[in-house]
Amino acid sequence: MATLKEFEDALREHGMNMALALLERLRERDRATRTVKPARRLTGQKMTPELARAILDLHATTGMTQQEIAFKVGVNQGRVNEVIKRGKWLTDDPQAPEAVARDKAKARMRGEPKPKKAAPKERKAPPRRTNQGQLALGDL
C-alpha cells in the first residue's frame, strides 16, 4: 500500500498536474474544516473522599467502564481502579499512604528539599566464627 506522499510523487512523475491540483484542493478543504478539539481533561481533579465515593457509586449503579467513569469525574483511569479495587482515598486521614505520597509529590514540585533521614543506628558486627576444621567421614 502506497503512502499519500508516494502517491503524490507518482502523480508528479507522470505530469498529472490536474490530479495534483485536485489533491491540493482536498487538503485545503480538510484544513478548513479541521478544528482543534480541547483536551479531554485539562487538569485532574484532586482526589477526595467525596470523589472516591462518587466513583464507587457510579461503578455500583451504572454499567460504565473505569475509563468512562474517569472521564466523567475528571481523573485518570488508574485512580478509578485504585478506588474500586483497593478502597483508596475513602478516608480523610492525612497519614494514609496515598495522602503522604501526594504531599511528597507536591513538595517535590515546589522544589522543597527532602527531609533529612535520621542517622542510621550502629550495627553490631556479627560474632566471628572460628574455624572448627573439617569433618572427616570417619569422625561420625
PAZAPA-4460 file (N, C-alpha, C; in steps of 0.05 Angstrom, whole numbers, plus 32768, in hexadecimal, padded with zeros to 4 digits):
% residues 140
    n_x    n_y    n_z   ca_x   ca_y   ca_z    c_x    c_y    c_z   seq   type   mol
   8011   7FE9   8000   8000   8000   8000   8012   8019   8000     1      M     A
   800C   802B   7FEE   801C   8043   7FEC   8013   8058   7FFF     2      A     A
   8025   8069   8008   801E   807F   8019   8015   8096   8008     3      T     A
   8009   80AA   8015   7FFF   80C1   8006   8016   80D0   7FF9     4      L     A
   802D   80D1   8006   8044   80DE   7FFB   804E   80D0   7FE2     5      K     A
   804F   80B5   7FE3   8057   80A6   7FCC   8043   80A9   7FB4     6      E     A
   802A   80AB   7FBB   8015   80AF   7FA6   8019   80CB   7F99     7      F     A
   801F   80DF   7FAA   8023   80FA   7FA0   803C   80FA   7F8E     8      E     A
   8051   80ED   7F96   806A   80EC   7F86   8065   80DE   7F6B     9      D     A
   8055   80C9   7F6B   804E   80BB   7F52   803E   80CD   7F3F    10      A     A
   802C   80DC   7F4B   801C   80EF   7F3A   802F   8104   7F2D    11      L     A
   8042   810E   7F3D   8055   8122   7F33   8066   8116   7F1C    12      R     A
   806F   80FD   7F20   8080   80EF   7F0D   8072   80EC   7EF2    13      E     A
   8058   80E7   7EF3   8049   80E2   7EDA   803C   80FC   7ECF    14      H     A
   8043   8113   7EDC   8039   812C   7ED2   801B   8130   7ED5    15      G     A
   8010   8125   7EE8   7FF3   8127   7EED   7FEC   813F   7EFE    16      M     A
   7FF0   8156   7EF3   7FEC   816F   7F02   7FCF   8174   7F0B    17      N     A
   7FBC   816B   7EFB   7FA0   816E   7F02   7F9A   815E   7F1B    18      M     A
   7FA5   8146   7F1C   7FA0   8135   7F34   7FAE   8141   7F4C    19      A     A
   7FC6   814C   7F48   7FD4   8159   7F5F   7FC5   8171   7F69    20      L     A
   7FB9   8181   7F56   7FA9   8198   7F5E   7F90   818F   7F6E    21      A     A
   7F84   817A   7F65   7F6D   816F   7F73   7F75   8166   7F8F    22      L     A
   7F8B   8158   7F91   7F95   814F   7FAB   7F9A   8166   7FBE    23      L     A
   7FA6   817C   7FB3   7FAC   8194   7FC4   7F92   81A1   7FCD    24      E     A
   7F7E   81A2   7FBB   7F64   81AE   7FC2   7F57   819D   7FD9    25      R     A
   7F59   8183   7FD7   7F4E   8172   7FED   7F5C   8176   8007    26      L     A
   7F76   817A   8006   7F86   8180   801E   7F7D   819A   802B    27      R     A
   7F79   81AF   801A   7F70   81C9   8025   7F55   81C7   8032    28      E     A
   7F43   81B8   8024   7F28   81B4   8030   7F2A   81A6   804B    29      R     A
   7F3B   8192   804C   7F3E   8183   8065   7F49   8195   807B    30      D     A
   7F5D   81A6   8075   7F68   81B9   8089   7F53   81CD   8092    31      R     A
   7F42   81D6   8080   7F2D   81EA   8087   7F18   81DE   809A    32      A     A
   7F12   81C4   8096   7EFD   81B8   80A7   7F08   81AC   80C1    33      T     A
   7F23   81AA   80C2   7F2F   819E   80DA   7F2D   81B1   80F1    34      R     A
   7F26   81A7   8108   7F26   81B8   8120   7F39   81AC   8135    35      T     A
   7F42   81BE   8146   7F53   81B4   815C   7F40   81AE   8173    36      V     A
   7F3E   8195   817A   7F2C   818D   818F   7F3A   8191   81AA    37      K     A
   7F2C   8199   81BE   7F38   819C   81D8   7F41   8181   81E3    38      P     A
   7F54   8182   81F5   7F5D   8169   8201   7F46   815D   8212    39      A     A
   7F47   8143   8216   7F32   8136   8225   7F30   8141   8241    40      R     A
   7F47   8148   824C   7F47   8152   8268   7F60   8164   826A    41      R     A
   7F5B   817D   8270   7F71   8190   8271   7F82   818B   828A    42      L     A
   7F75   8189   82A1   7F83   8183   82B9   7F73   816E   82C9    43      T     A
   7F81   815C   82D5   7F73   8147   82E5   7F68   8153   82FE    44      G     A
   7F52   8148   8307   7F46   8151   8320   7F56   8145   8337    45      Q     A
   7F56   8153   834D   7F63   8149   8365   7F52   8132   836F    46      K     A
   7F5E   811C   8375   7F50   8105   837F   7F47   810B   839C    47      M     A
   7F2E   8109   83A2   7F23   810D   83BC   7F12   80F5   83C4    48      T     A
   7F0B   80F3   83DD   7EF9   80DD   83E5   7EDE   80DF   83D7    49      P     A
   7ED4   80F8   83D4   7EBB   80FB   83C6   7EBC   80F2   83A9    50      E     A
   7ED2   80F8   839C   7ED5   80F0   8380   7ED8   80D1   837E    51      L     A
   7EE6   80C6   8392   7EE9   80A9   8393   7ECE   809B   8397    52      A     A
   7EBD   80A7   83A8   7EA3   809B   83AC   7E91   809E   8393    53      R     A
   7E95   80B4   8384   7E86   80B8   836B   7E8F   80A3   8357    54      A     A
   7EA8   809D   8356   7EB3   8089   8344   7EA6   806E   834B    55      I     A
   7EA6   8067   8364   7E9A   804D   836D   7E7D   804C   8366    56      L     A
   7E6F   8063   836A   7E52   8064   8363   7E4E   805F   8346    57      D     A
   7E5D   806D   8335   7E5B   8069   8318   7E61   804C   8310    58      L     A
   7E75   8041   831C   7E7C   8025   8316   7E66   8012   831D    59      H     A
   7E5A   8017   8335   7E45   8004   833E   7E2B   8007   8330    60      A     A
   7E24   8020   8328   7E09   8024   831D   7E07   8026   82FF    61      T     A
   7E1E   8028   82F1   7E1D   8029   82D4   7E2E   8013   82C9    62      T     A
   7E2C   800F   82AF   7E3D   7FFB   82A2   7E55   8008   8295    63      G     A
   7E5D   801F   829F   7E73   802E   8293   7E8E   8020   8298    64      M     A
   7EA0   8022   8285   7EBB   8017   8289   7ECB   802B   829A    65      T     A
   7EE2   8022   82A4   7EF3   8033   82B4   7EFB   804B   82A4    66      Q     A
   7F01   8048   828A   7F09   805E   8279   7EF3   8073   8276    67      Q     A
   7EDA   8069   8273   7EC4   807C   8271   7EBF   808B   828B    68      E     A
   7EC2   807D   82A1   7EBF   808A   82BB   7ED5   809F   82BF    69      I     A
   7EED   8098   82B7   7F04   80AA   82BA   7EFF   80C4   82AA    70      A     A
   7EF5   80C1   8291   7EEF   80D8   8280   7ED9   80E9   828C    71      F     A
   7EC5   80DC   8297   7EAE   80EB   82A2   7EB6   80FB   82BB    72      K     A
   7EC6   80EF   82CD   7ECD   80FE   82E6   7EE7   810E   82E3    73      V     A
   7EF6   810B   82CE   7F0E   811B   82CA   7F27   8111   82D7    74      G     A
   7F2A   80F7   82D9   7F43   80EC   82E3   7F4C   80D7   82CF    75      V     A
   7F64   80CB   82D3   7F6D   80B7   82C0   7F62   809B   82C9    76      N     A
   7F63   8088   82B6   7F58   806E   82BB   7F66   805F   82D2    77      Q     A
   7F80   8065   82D5   7F8F   8057   82EB   7F84   805F   8306    78      G     A
   7F7C   8078   830A   7F70   8081   8323   7F56   8073   8328    79      R     A
   7F45   8070   8313   7F2C   8063   8316   7F30   8046   831E    80      V     A
   7F44   8039   8312   7F4B   801D   8319   7F53   801B   8336    81      N     A
   7F63   802E   8340   7F6C   802D   835C   7F55   802F   836F    82      E     A
   7F42   8041   8368   7F2B   8044   837A   7F1A   802A   837A    83      V     A
   7F14   8020   8362   7F02   8009   8360   7F0F   7FEF   836B    84      I     A
   7F28   7FEA   8364   7F35   7FD1   836C   7F40   7FD1   8388    85      K     A
   7F4C   7FE8   8390   7F5B   7FE8   83A9   7F4E   7FFB   83BE    86      R     A
   7F39   8009   83B7   7F2C   801A   83CB   7F3D   8032   83D3    87      G     A
   7F4F   803B   83C1   7F5F   8052   83C8   7F4F   806C   83C7    88      K     A
   7F58   807F   83D6   7F4C   809A   83D7   7F31   809C   83E3    89      W     A
   7F28   8087   83F1   7F0E   8088   83FD   7F0E   8096   8419    90      L     A
   7F25   809A   8424   7F26   80A8   843E   7F35   80C2   843B    91      T     A
   7F31   80D4   844D   7F3E   80EE   844C   7F58   80EE   845D    92      D     A
   7F62   80D6   8463   7F7A   80D4   8474   7F93   80DF   8466    93      D     A
   7FA0   80F3   8472   7FB8   80FF   8465   7FD0   80EC   8467    94      P     A
   7FCE   80D7   8477   7FE4   80C4   8479   7FE0   80AC   8467    95      Q     A
   7FCB   80AB   8458   7FC6   8095   8445   7FDD   8095   8431    96      A     A
   7FE5   807D   8427   7FFC   807C   8415   7FF8   808D   83FC    97      P     A
   7FE0   808E   83F1   7FDC   809E   83D9   7FDD   80BC   83DF    98      E     A
   7FD5   80C4   83F6   7FD6   80E1   83FE   7FF4   80E9   8402    99      A     A
   8003   80D7   840F   801F   80DD   8413   802E   80DF   83F9   100      V     A
   8028   80CC   83E6   8035   80CD   83CC   802E   80E6   83BD   101      A     A
   8015   80EF   83BF   800C   8107   83B2   801B   811F   83BD   102      R     A
   801D   8121   83D7   802B   8137   83E4   8048   8138   83DC   103      D     A
   8055   8121   83DB   8071   8120   83D2   8074   8129   83B6   104      K     A
   8062   8121   83A4   8063   812A   8388   8060   8148   8386   105      A     A
   804D   8153   8396   8049   8170   8395   8062   817F   839F   106      K     A
   806F   8174   83B4   8088   8180   83BE   809E   8180   83A9   107      A     A
   80A0   8169   839A   80B4   8168   8385   80AE   817C   836F   108      R     A
   8095   8180   8368   808D   8193   8354   8094   81B0   835C   109      M     A
   8091   81B5   8376   8097   81D0   8380   80B5   81D4   8384   110      R     A
   80C4   81BE   8381   80E2   81C0   8383   80EC   81C0   83A0   111      G     A
   80DB   81B7   83B2   80E4   81B6   83CE   80F8   81A0   83D2   112      E     A
   810C   81A5   83E3   8120   818F   83E8   8113   8178   83F6   113      P     A
   811F   8160   83F1   8115   8148   83FE   811B   8149   841B   114      K     A
   8109   813F   842C   810E   813E   8449   8126   812B   844E   115      P     A
   8137   8133   8460   814E   8123   8466   8146   810A   8476   116      K     A
   8151   80F4   846F   814C   80DB   847D   815C   80DA   8496   117      K     A
   8152   80CC   84AA   8161   80C9   84C3   817A   80B9   84BD   118      A     A
   818F   80BF   84CD   81A8   80B1   84C9   81A4   8093   84CE   119      A     A
   81B0   8083   84BD   81AC   8066   84C2   81B9   805D   84DC   120      P     A
   81AC   804A   84E9   81B7   803F   8502   81CF   802E   84FB   121      K     A
   81E2   802E   850F   81FA   801E   850B   81F2   8000   850C   122      E     A
   81FC   7FF2   84F9   81F6   7FD5   84F9   820D   7FC7   8507   123      R     A
   8205   7FB3   8517   8219   7FA3   8524   8223   7F8F   8510   124      K     A
   823D   7F8C   8510   8249   7F78   84FE   8242   7F5C   8507   125      A     A
   823B   7F4B   84F5   8234   7F2F   84FD   824D   7F22   850A   126      P     A
   8248   7F11   851D   825F   7F04   852A   826F   7EF4   8516   127      P     A
   8289   7EF5   8519   829B   7EE7   8506   829A   7EC9   850D   128      R     A
   8299   7EBA   84F8   829A   7E9D   84FC   82B6   7E94   84FA   129      R     A
   82BD   7E82   850A   82D7   7E77   8508   82D6   7E5E   84F7   130      T     A
   82EB   7E59   84EA   82EC   7E42   84D8   82EC   7E29   84E9   131      N     A
   82D7   7E19   84E7   82D5   7E01   84F6   82E3   7DE9   84E9   132      Q     A
   82EC   7DED   84D1   82F9   7DD8   84C3   82E6   7DC8   84B2   133      G     A
   82F0   7DB5   84A4   82DF   7DA5   8493   82D9   7D8B   84A1   134      Q     A
   82C1   7D82   849B   82BA   7D67   84A5   82C3   7D53   8491   135      L     A
   82CD   7D3D   849A   82D4   7D27   8488   82BE   7D12   848A   136      A     A
   82BC   7D02   8476   82A7   7CEE   8476   82A9   7CDB   848E   137      L     A
   82C0   7CD6   8497   82C4   7CC4   84AE   82BE   7CD1   84C8   138      G     A
   82BA   7CEC   84C9   82B5   7CF9   84E3   8299   7CF4   84ED   139      D     A
   8287   7CEB   84DC   826B   7CE8   84E4   8268   7CCE   84F0   140      L     A
***
